[in-house]
Structure formats: C-alpha cells, structure tokens
Amino acid sequence: MRKHLNGPTRRGGRRTACVAAVIALVPAAAFLAVTAATSASATTVPGPPSGWTTAYSDSFSGAAGSGVDSGWTDDVGTQYSGTGCTGNWGTGEVESETSSTANVSEDGSGHLNITPVDSGGSWTSGRIETVADNFAAPAGGEMEVSASIKQPNPSSGVGYWPAFWMLGAGFRSSGAGTSGTMDCSNWPSAGEIDIMEDVNALSEHSGTLHCGVDPGGPCNETTGLSSGLVSCSGCQTGYNTYSVIVNRTNTSDETITWYLNGTSYYSVSESQVGTSTWQAAVDHGFFLILDVAIGGAYPNAICGCTSPTSGTSSGAAMGVGYVAVYTTSGSSSSPTTSPTPSSSPTGKSCQTTATSDISADCYSSSKGTIDVTSATGDTNPSGVDGNQAAQLINGDYLEYTGINFGSGSTQFDARVASGAAGGVSGLVEVVLDSPGNAPVGSFAVANTGGWSSWETVPANISSVTGTHNVYLEFVSGATGNPPYVSLHYFSFPAR
C-alpha cells in the first residue's frame, strides 16, 4: 500500500482476516535469518546465519548531525523526473523532501533519524533510497531485507506515514532517485514490496505487494495484496525488526513472507498472481527506500479526513538502527551487477549480459507454440548454440529473465530469417519487465530470401540501464497469422 509513482492516488481497506491463514504456509527454514536479526541491538547489524551471506548493510555509524553515506541518495522535492511521474509522489502527500540534516541525519549513536518538520503549514521531510538497485533473491535461493526501526511517536500523528519499502530496478531509467530519471509508467508491473508502513501514529504496521496492472489485475490495484494494518504494540516506543523474505527455492511457486521481530504475519505466493506477473514484479533487482511522508491517500483513508490537520505535531522522527540484506546462494551466485547465466527450458546455461549474444532458446517463458529447431544455414558466434525459435507468428512472445544492461544500451541486434510469403511481414518488439508494457524499440522484418537465409537486423531502442526481464514480442497484421520470422540469437550492443 505504499508509493504509487504515477496516476491516481489510492489506499485500500484493511485485510486482517487473511493473516492467520497465510502464516501456516511459511516454511520453517524461512525463520533463520530474521531470528538472527532480532538477537542483536537496534544499532548492531546481525551477522548472517549459516548458509546465508550479508549482501548489504548500513548501521548508520556517522557523526552526530551528518547525513547518510554514499550508498544512499537523498530524494528532493515532490516527484521523480521521467516518464509518467506525477507530483506529490503520486499519492497526494503534502511534504517536500530535502537533503537537509534537519530532515535526514545520523545521531552519532548508530541511528538514522528521518524527521518531518512543519514550518507554518509547509511540511518538509526526508526520503532516501539506495544507489544500488541489484538486491535480488537468486534463482533457487532466498533474500531477506530487514531494518530495525522505531516508528514516529508524535503527540498528534494524523497524517504521519513512515515506511520502509523497495521498488524494482525497472523503474530506473538512469541514475538513482531524483538525481536521475525514472520510468514511472512501469508501476506496478515492475514490482513494489512494502516492508513496513504505518499511518496516523496508530502503532500498527502493514506489508504489501504491488504488481501487474493498475487498476485491478491480480494484485488488486491500486490497493495491492496487503496484510492491512495490524497491531504493533511498542512499535512507537522502541526499535523493532521489520523484514521480508523473498523465497525462490520452490521454483513452481515462489513466495514473499513478511515478519515482525522474526514472526511471520503475512505471505503472498506466485500462484496467487500468475507466473509472468510474478516474474516481472519479483524476480529481479530492487532498490530500498526509507521515508516519512505527511498526508496522502493512505492516512486519509484510515482517518476518514484530509491530513495533516492543524493539530498534527511537528518533528517526530522515525529512527532507523540498521538496514541489512541477506541472501542464500541458491542455484546461482548472490546478486551482482553482472548476473550469472540463467537456465533455459532445455536446462542449458544461458547468458544474461545484454551486450553478449543470447541464444533464442534461452527464453524462460513464452506465449504461443514455440518450435525450437536447428538454425540451419547459420553459423554460431561464441556462446550461441545452433537452435532457433522457428517461424514465429503474430501474438507470440519470448521472455528472457534478468538481462543486465549495465550502464546502458540504445541498440538491439537480432539474427533473423524469413521465408514468409510475399506481402507478409511483421515487427519484432522489445518490451521490458511486463508483456503489457510499451515497446522500447522494434524493427520490421519480411522475407529475407528463405527460412535458412539469415540476416542481422539492427534497431534503435530507448536507453536502457540496469537489470530487466526482456520480452521479445512478435506482431503482424497479416490475415490468418502466418509465420513471418525465425530468431537465432540477439544482443543489445553498447553503442
């Protein structure tokens, strides 16, 4: 139920009835890391339990009055720059974010304080996000994201909205935060996981997954799949550990589970939303966000009022003792800026670096009947096998997960052949993160001289950085959907 990046504001009702039912679904192994995370003080990052590694941590050990370190960026103003990004963070909140230490500072004792301040009815606050956006559960493994947080404790808290959450890397077009540009039109398909939210200083908390399409869709947007607000006794007077574990060990039904102090209270599974929606929202890198908003759709919905009010207290900080990310090894290495090869439906090792040649049969999911056969008549560059996705038709698509574009590419090269009948042609479109998103580039292809006559066709695409699920979609207007193109391999050269 957190930060809608574009479009109308929203917040849903409470969903507490489903909490007890889902707790029973959580495997015992999922408790390992969060149990360890609650055994240390609020200012000490717990070490990983056996079988886990620490992928990232910050204990906010700077001097009193200092800002955050270079691993974070301060968001400033009231919105991101970029495609589809709207004011007030898309949620109707009223504060303006600053990098001032009056709003974001460390206390010299191992805590970060994010403090909203009212200056004559004009509110300022803080919102920070990690520069890194590659925090991910490896295929076949798990990722835990945890923070020790003391919620704000104002005497009158109507409109307070503290949160710890994360967004999929597919939202970033370039750079990080308001210092870069975003593609806010990717909300909610590229994924949002809200680890902790409370509103109106009620000593409650909620966890939510956003995915799919808005409105509606499998994640019930714009509400999301949410625990709803549940009681959180002591969460405003002391530090508590808020966590999620993304569990990809069951490759047929992955899960996300939310914890408070090591006890699970909510879970969502892949089977609830469908594989393609889940992969677009979950199976990739994320960046982390900490903020305290003032006003907006969620607190307004809960109080049945317009917040903040004239009586809302100024200066109640959210304290953060540490933030940590832990991972298991899974079937591939822990998240890095250069993902290791994934596994195709045939079980072979596949390249996921965008600048490398990627075999057509390395797709992880598809739409349509895909015929994988020998790419007769073509040679194989290094790392490419001899197979093709043969004679594709209108409406087919191939998904390639976790493709790392690094610092950026504006080029798409595809090795294609066509023996289509005269007048039959179509497009090969490049779509990121969800098959329903707008293409970032495309090229047209018609008869190349036969199904074994291969050509490399280049196309310009919008600049792409970071890690994304790539969909190659095949679109033709020919009557009867005849085949018009075969694909051997493709790449996104750095130009």
BELBELBEL-V772412 format. One record per backbone hydrogen bond with DSSP energy under -1.0 kcal/mol. CO is the residue of the C=O (numbers start at 1). NH is the residue of the N-H. Records with the same first field share a line. If there is no record, write none. Layout:
CO->NH + NH
//
This chain:
2->4
5->86
15->18
16->19
18->22
19->23
22->25
23->26
27->30
28->31
29->32
31->35
32->36
33->37
36->39
41->44
49->52
53->327
56->325
58->323
63->66
66->106
69->72
71->131
73->129
77->97
78->89
81->182
82->85
83->184
87->90
88->91 + 93
91->297
96->125
97->77
100->103 + 104
103->115
105->113
106->65
111->107
112->320
113->105
114->318
116->315
117->124
119->122
122->119
123->96
124->117
125->98
126->292
127->75
128->290
129->73
138->141
139->331
141->248
142->328
143->246
144->326
145->244
146->324
147->242
148->321
149->240
150->319
156->313
157->160
159->295
160->200
161->293
162->198
163->291
164->195 + 196
165->289
166->193
167->287
168->171
169->172
171->183
174->181
176->179
177->180
181->173 + 174
182->83
183->186
184->187
186->190
188->191
191->168
192->210
193->166
194->208
196->164
197->206
203->232
205->230
207->227
208->194
209->225
210->192
216->221
217->220
220->223 + 224
221->216
225->209
230->205
232->235
234->238
235->151
240->149
241->261
242->147
243->259
244->145
245->257
246->143
247->255
249->251
250->253
254->270
255->247
256->268
257->245
258->265 + 266
259->243
260->263
263->260
266->258
268->256
269->272
270->273 + 274
274->278
275->279
276->280
277->281
278->282
282->284
285->169
286->135
287->167
288->130
289->165
290->128
291->163
293->161
294->94
296->300
297->301
298->302
299->303
300->304 + 305
309->312
318->114
319->150
320->112
322->148
323->58
324->146
325->55 + 56
326->144
327->53
329->332
342->350
344->347
348->344
350->342
352->404
353->356
354->492
358->490
359->362
363->345
365->399
367->397
371->390
373->388
374->376
375->378
381->384
386->375
388->373
389->487
392->484
393->396
396->474
397->367
398->472
399->364
400->470
403->468
404->354
405->408
406->466
409->464
410->461
412->459
413->491
414->457
415->488
416->455
417->486
418->448 + 450
421->424
426->445
427->475
428->443
429->473
430->440
431->471
432->434
434->437
440->462
441->430
443->428
445->426
450->453
455->416
457->414
459->412
464->409
466->405
468->403
469->433
470->400
471->431
472->398
473->429
474->395
475->427
478->481
485->392
486->417
487->389
488->360
489->415
490->358
491->413
//
